[in-house]
Amino acid sequence: DKGDITVSGNGASFTIDSGAVNNAKISNVNINKSYYYGSGTSKYQWVYYKLSQECVNVRDFGAAGNGSVDDTTAIQNAINYAASWTYTDVNNSNSTSSVKGGIVVFPAGKYLISSSLTISSSQHSITLQGTATGCPGGSGDDYGSRIIASSSFDDEYINITHSRGIHIKDLTFISNLTGSENNSSINGCPNGSSGGNGAIHLVSNAGSANFLFENLIFHRIANCITCKGASRVTIRSCVFDKIPNLNGNVIGLNQNGGERADQIRIEGCIIDGSPHPGFSGQASSDTSTGAGNNGGGAYYASGTSTLNTGTNNTKITALGIYGFVNTVFVNQCSFIRCKDGVKTDTTWTGEFLYFGQTEVERANNRGWNLDANNSGTEGARKDYITIDNCFASTNYGDAVVIENGIYGSVNINTLNCRGNRGHGIKINATAAQNIGIINPIIGGNSSPSNQSSGIYISDSVHNVFITGGRIGGDGSLGGSGSQKYGIEIDGTTHNNIRIIGTNVNSNVTGSIGYNGSWGGSGNKIQFNSGTSYTKDT
C-alpha cells in the first residue's frame, strides 16, 4: 500500500497510509529533495526532509558519496553554510534572523576528498555528524560514513583554525594506501597515509575551546589527531588501526606558539599499530642469546648479532605530549604495537598527567617514555604524573622509564607490569622530588634472563618510595622468574630511598641488588619478603 494521503508543496510530495495516522500533527517540515532507487516495477521514491533548519545534508550540496566523484567542494560548501545561515520562523510570519552554527550530516557513503576541508576562525559551533561507524575494513568497507583521500592527496583531512565548539562524530577516515603499511617508497609509506600534520589538525589561540572527537575510526593513517594550543578537548571512543610506519604521533598534543594546551580528555580509545613491530611471542618467553636490549632501546634479533628494530611501527608514537601542555586525563585506553605507547620529551613544560586503567603493550621501544624540561627555576618545574591501575606488558624495551628531566612527582599505583624485555620500571630522574610506587605487580620481565630488573634505580636518584606488591616470579608471578633483581639500586649516592613491605622473591640474582658501600640519608629498607637485607640511615 503506497498510501492514500498525499502531502505536497513546491513540487515535491509524499504519501501516508491513513490507517497509520491517528491524531498526528506534522509542522515545520521542509521538503527538500526526492531520490529514486531501483527501476521498473521495483522503482520507489524516498523523500529527504529535515525537521530543523540548522541541520544540513552534504548530499544537498552535491556530494555523491560514491567514492569516485570528488566531494571536496560540496562538503566545504555545506560546512560554510552551517557556519552562517538565515533562520526562517514559519510560526512568526516567516521572519528571518542570522544564525551561526549548525550540524552537517554525512549519510552513509564514501566521500572522496582531494584537498583539506577547513573550519576557520570565523566558523564556530559546528558538528560534523556521520552515521554509526562500522568495522574499519578499508576503502572496500561499505558501512557507515567514510571520508577517503584521493590517490593524489596526502595532507590534513580537516584543518580547524582558531574555532570554538567543533564536534566531529561517527565518521571513518581512510587513506588511499593500497600496499603494505611498511612500504618504504615515500618516507616509510606510499602517498596518502601520513595525515599531514594530523588527519584532524586543530590549531587554537586564546579563547578557542570545547572540542569533541567521538566514535571516529582512522584506518591506515599515521598522524590522526593533532591538537595545538587547544583547551577543553575530548577524544572519546575512537579507533586507530593499521598505523603506517611514519614519524609522528597518532594523537599529538602541543602548544601553539605561546598558547598552552589544557584540559584534555582521552577516553576509551584503541590505538593498534598492527601488524606489530617484528617480534613474536611474549618477551619473557624468548631467552635466546642476543635477544636482549643493547642499551639504547633497540633489540638484537633472537640468536643473532644483527640489530632488529622490527618491520613495522618503529617510528610512530601512540600518544605524544610536547611543549606547554597541562591537565591531560587518559582513561580506559589501549596503546598497542607502536614505537612508544606514551611519550613526553625534553620540550614538555606542563603539569598534571593522569593515566587510569590504560594498557600499553608491545611497544617497539618503551611503554611509558617520560621526560620533561626541568631547566627552569624551581617554581616553574612541575610535571606531576600519575599512572593508576594500568597495564604494561610485552613491550620490547622497558615498560616505564622516568627520565632525568622529570622534576616534580610521579605516582605509580597498582601497575601490572609483566613480560617486558627490559626493566619493569626504570628510574633515571636524579632531580625528582617524589617517586611513589604502590602495590606493584611486576614479574617475568628481562629477556634474555638475568639482564634487567623489576625496578631499576639509577645512581644519584633520590626520593623513591616503594611499598607492597609483588616483584618477582614469572609472568604469572609464580615459579622462577627471569628478572635479575626484584629491585636494583645502582651506584652509591641515594637519599630517601624507602622500600617497605614488598615481596621480592623468585628473581635470578637476588631480591634487592645494591652496592655495599652505598650511602646517604633518609634511607629505610625493611619488612620485605624474600630478603633479610635492611637499611636505616
N, C-alpha and C positions, 0 to 999 in steps of 0.2 A: 504494500500500500504506500503510494507516494504522497499521501496526504490530501486533504480536501480543503485546507485553509491556505490561501496564498497571501503572503506578505510581500509587498513590492514598493518600490520607490526609486527614483533616479536611475531607472533602467535595470535594476537588479531585483531578484525575487527569490523566495524560497517557500517551501510548503510545509505545513504541520498537520499531522493527523489529529482531527478534532477530538477523537476519543482519548487522546493523551493530554488534553488541555482541560483543566478544571480550576476556575478562579485564578488563572495565571495573568500576570501583567508583565509586559516587556516594554521597557522605556529606555530612551537614550541609547539606542542601538544604531550604529553607523554601518551600513552595508558597503564594503569597500570593493570587493572583487570576487568573481566566481572562477573556480577552477574545474576543469572537466578531465575525468580519468576514464580509461577504457575506450571501447568503440562498439558500434552496432547496438545490439540489444543489451549489452553489458555496460553501456555508457551511462554514467551517472554524474550528477552535479554536486560539488561540495562548495559551499559559500563561506568564505572567510569573513568574520565580522569582529569588531572589537567593542568591548563594553566600556573601555576607558580611553580617553584620547591620549593620555600620556604613554601608552604602550604602542610601540611601532614594530612592524614586522619587516625584516630585511628583504623579504621577497617582494614587498610592496614597493621597494626602491630599485627593483630589478635584479636582485640576487637570484641566480639559478639554483645554487645548492646542489649541482650535479658533479662536482669535482673536475670538470673540464673547462667550463666558462669562467673567466676571471671575474670574481665578485668583489674585488677591492673597492672600486668606486661606489658600488651600490651600498656596501656595508658602511663605508665612510660617510656617505650621504645620510644614511639612517642615523648614525651617531650624531652628525651635525644637526639634524632635525630635532632629535631628542634633547639636545643641549639647549635649544632655544626655539620655542614654538608658540603658537597662538591658541589659547583655550576658548572654545565657544560654549557658552552656557545656554543650552536649549530650553532650560526652565526659566530663563530670565531674558526673554525677547532676543535670544541669540547674541547677547552681549559678549564681547571678546576681551581678553586680557593676555598679557605676555607672561609666559611661564618658562622657567629654566629647570631642566632636569627631566628625565623620563626613563623608560625601560625599552631596550632594544632586544627584540625577541628573535632567536635563531631557531626556526623549526628544524626538525631532524633533516640532516642532509650533509653534504660535503662542500664546504665553501672555500674555493681556491683563492689565494691572495698572492700577488706578485710584488707588493711593497708593504711597508709598515702602515698599520692603522694608527691614528693619532687621536688622543684626547688632550686638548691643550689647556693652557692656564685660564681660559675664559669659559671652560666647559666643566660643570660640576654636577654632582648628584645624578650620575648616570649608572644604570645597571645593564650589563650585557648578560642576557639570560638565554641559555640553551635548554635543551631537554635533558633528562637524566642521562648521564654518560653510560656507555656500555663497556664491554671489555676492550682494552687497548690493543686491538688486533692489527693496527697499522692502517695504511691507506685503503686496504680492502675491507675494513670493518664497516659494516652497513648499519651500525647502531648509533643513535644519538646525533648530536650536533657537533660537527668536526670542522675545524679550521686547518686547511692544508696549505703548506708552502708550495709555490710553483717550482719547477725544476731550476729556474734561474735565480731563485731568491734564497738568501742566507743572511738574514738580518732579524731585528726585533719584529715580532708579530704585532704587538701592541705597545706603543710608546705613550706613557702617561706623564705629562709635564706640569707640575705646579697646580694640579687639580685637587679637588676635595670631594669626598663622598663617592668614590668609584667602587662599584661592586662588579665582579666577574664570576659567574656561577654556571655550573653544569655544562661546560664545554670541553672538548678534547682538542689538543693542539698536536699536529702530526707533521714531522719533517718530510722532505721529499727523498730522504735517504732510502735507497733500494738495496744497497750492498751490505757488507758486514759492518758492524759498528766499529771494527778495528781497522778498516781500510785506511791506509796512510797517504792517500793521494792528495788531500788538502789538509794540512795541519792535523793529521790524525783521522780525518773522516771525509767522505765526499761532501760536495757542496750541499747546503740546505739544512744542516743539522746543528750548527753552533748555537742558534738562537740569538746571535749577535751579542749585545750586552745583556740580554735576557729576553726570552720569548715574551714575557711581560716585564717591561722595563719602566720602573716607577722612579721618577726624579722629583723631589719635593723641596720647596722652600719653606720659610717660616709660615705657619698657618695651614699648611697642607696636611690634612689628617683624614682619618676614617676611611680605611680601605678594607675590602673583604674579597678574598680569593677563595672560593669554596667549591668543592666537588669537581675539581678540574683534573684532567689527565694530560700528561705530557709524554709523547711517545717518540723516542729516538731524537731527542733534543738535549743538548748538553747544558747550556745556561738557560734555566727555565724561568725563575722569578728573581729579579734583582730589585732591591729597594734601597734607594739612596736618599738619606735625609728625611725619610717619611716617619710620621707618628701615627699611633693607633692603627696598626696594620694587623689583620688576622688572616692567616693562611690555614685553612681547615679542610680536612678530608680530601687531600689531593694525592694523586698517584703519579710517580715519575718512574718510567721504566725504560729499559734498554738504552741506557745513557751512553752516548758515543765517547770515545777516548780522546777528549779535548781538554785543554787547560780551562779552568774556570770553576764555577760553583753552581750546583744545581739550584740551591737557594743561596743568594748572596746578600748580605746586609752591610751597608757602609754609610758614612756621612756624605753629604753633598756640599762641597766646599766647607764653609764653617758651620753648616746646619747639621745638627746631630740627628740620628735616627733613634726613636724612643718608643717604648710601649709596643713591642712586637709579640704577637701570639702565634705559635705554630702548633697545631693540634691535629692528631690523628692522621698524619701524613706518612706515606711509604715512599722512600727513595731506594730503588733497587737498580744498581749498576750492572745487572745481569747482561751477558754472561760474566762470571766472576773473573778476577784478575790472575788466572793461570794456575792456581794450585787446587788440588782436590783433597778432600778429607779434612778432618779437624787437625789443628796444629799439634795437639798433644799426641796424635797417633803417628806422626812422622818423626822418627828419631834417627833417620839415616845420617851418615857422615856428610857434613857440608850443607845440611838443610836449615841452618840457623841464621841468626841475624849477623850481618857483617859489621855492625857497629854504626851504620849510617842509615838504617831504616829499610834497606833493600835486603833480599834474601838470596842465598845460593840455591840453585836447583838441587833437588834431592840427589845425593850421591855423586855430585859433580863439583867442580871448582868454577863453574860458569855462573855469572851473576844473572839471576832470574828476577826480572821486575814485572813479570806477568804479561799476558796477551791483551788484556782489556782493562780500562779504568785505572790506569796508573797515573792519571793526570787530574781527573775531576774530583772535587771535594763535595760531599753531600751538602753540608751547611757551613758556609764560611762567614765569619764575623770580623769586620775590619774597621779601623778608624774609630770615630766617636759614636758608639752605639750603646745605648743604655736599655736596661729593663727588657730582657728577652726571656719569654717563658716558652719552653718546648715540652709538650706533654703527649704521651702515648703515641710516639712516632717510631718508625723503623728506618734506620740508615744502613744500607747493606751494600757491600761489594763496590765501594768507591775507593779512591786513594786514601782520604781521611774521612772518617764519619763526621766529626765536628772539628773545625779548626778556627782558632783565633791566633793572630800572629803579632809581631812586634809593632804593628801600626795600631793595634786596638788600645784605646784610651778610655773606654767606658767602664760601666759597672753593672752589677746585678744580672747575672745569667742563671737561669734555673732550668734544670732538665729533670723531668719526672716521668717514671715508667716508660723510659725510652730505650730502645735497643740499638746498639752499634755493633755490627757484625761483619766479619770477613773483609775489613778494610785492608787495602794493599800495603798501607804504611802504618797508621795508628788509628785507634778508635776515637778517643778524645785527644786532640793535639792542642794543648792550651798554652798560650804565651800572651804577653802584653808589653806595652811600652811603659816602663817604670822609671823613665829618665827625668820626670818632672819633680816638683817639690813634694815633700811627704804628704801634704794635704791633698795634692792632686792625684796621688796614686791610690786607686781604689780596687777595681776588678774583683768584686765579690761573686763567687761562683758556687752553686750547689748542684750536685749530682745525686738525686734522690731515688732510691729503689729502681735502679736502672740495670741494664744487662749489656755486658761487653764480652763477646765470645768469638773465638776462632779468627781473630784478627792476625794478620801476618807479621805485625810488629808488636809493640807494646799496646796494651788495651787503653790505659790512661797515662798521659805524660803531662806533668806540670812543670813547665819550663821556667828558666831563670828570670823572665820578665814579670812573672806573677808576683805581686807585692802584698795584696790585702789578705783575703781569706778564701780558702777552698774547703768546702764541706762535702764529704762523700759518705752517704748513708745507705747501708744495706746494698752495696754494689755486688751483683752476681757476675763474677769475672772468671771465666774458665776457658781452657783450651786455646789460649793465645800463644803465639810462637815466642814472643818476647816476655817482658815483665808484665805482671798484672797491673801494678801501679808503679810508675817511676817518677820520683820527686827530685827535680833539679833546682827548685826555686829557693835560692840561698837568701833572698830578701823577704820571703813570705812571712807575714805576721801570725798566721794561723792556718794549719792544715789539719783538719779533723777527719779521721776515717773510723766510722762507727759500724760495728757488726758486719764486717766484710765477709763475702763468700767467695774465696779465691782458691782455685785448685786446678791441677792439670795444665798449668802454663809451662813454657820453656820447651822449645824444640830447636836443636837437639836437647836432650835431657841434661840437667845439671849446668845449664848455662845462664839462665835468667831466674829471678826470684819472684815470689808472690808480690812483695812490696820492696822496692829498692829506694834507699835514701842516699843521695849523693853526699860527698864531703861538703862540709860547711853549711849544710841545711839545718835549720833550727825550727822550733815551734811546731812539732808534729805530735799529734795525739792519736793513738790507735787503741781501741778498746773493743772487746767482744769479738764474736765471729769465729770463722774457721779459715785458716790459711795453710793449706796442705792437702795431701792426697791427690788422687787423680781427678778427672773431670767430673766424677760423681762424688768427690770429696772423701772417698774411701780408698783403701788399699795403699799401694806405694805410689807416691807422686813423682813428677818429673822436675819439679822446681828445685833450684839449687838450695835456697833457704826459704823459709816462710817469710821472714823479714830480714833484709840485708842492710846493715848500717855501714856505709863505706867511709873511709877516712878517719880522721882523729879529732875533728873540731865540730862539736854539736852542743847546742844549748836547748833545754826544754824539749827533749825527746821523751815522751811518756808512752809506754806500751804496757797495758794493764788488762789482764783477764782474757787473753786471746789464745785460742787453740792453734798451735803451730806444729803439730805432729805431722809425720809422714812426708818430709822433704828429703832430698837426696843427701846433701852435705850436712845439713843441720837445721835446727829450728829457728834460731836467731843468729845471724852471722855478724861479726863485729871485729874491729881492730882492737887488740888487747890493750893498747895504750890510749884509746880514745878518751877525751876528757871534755870538760865544760861544766856548766851549772844548770840546775833545774831538771836534770835527767832522772827519770824513775822508770824502772822496769821490774814488774813483779806480777805474781799470780797468773803466769802464762803456762798453759798445759803443754807438755812436751819438752820443757826445758827447766833446768834448775837455775839458770842464769838470772841474776838480779843486779840492779844498779840503782843507787840513790845518791845523787850529788846535789 
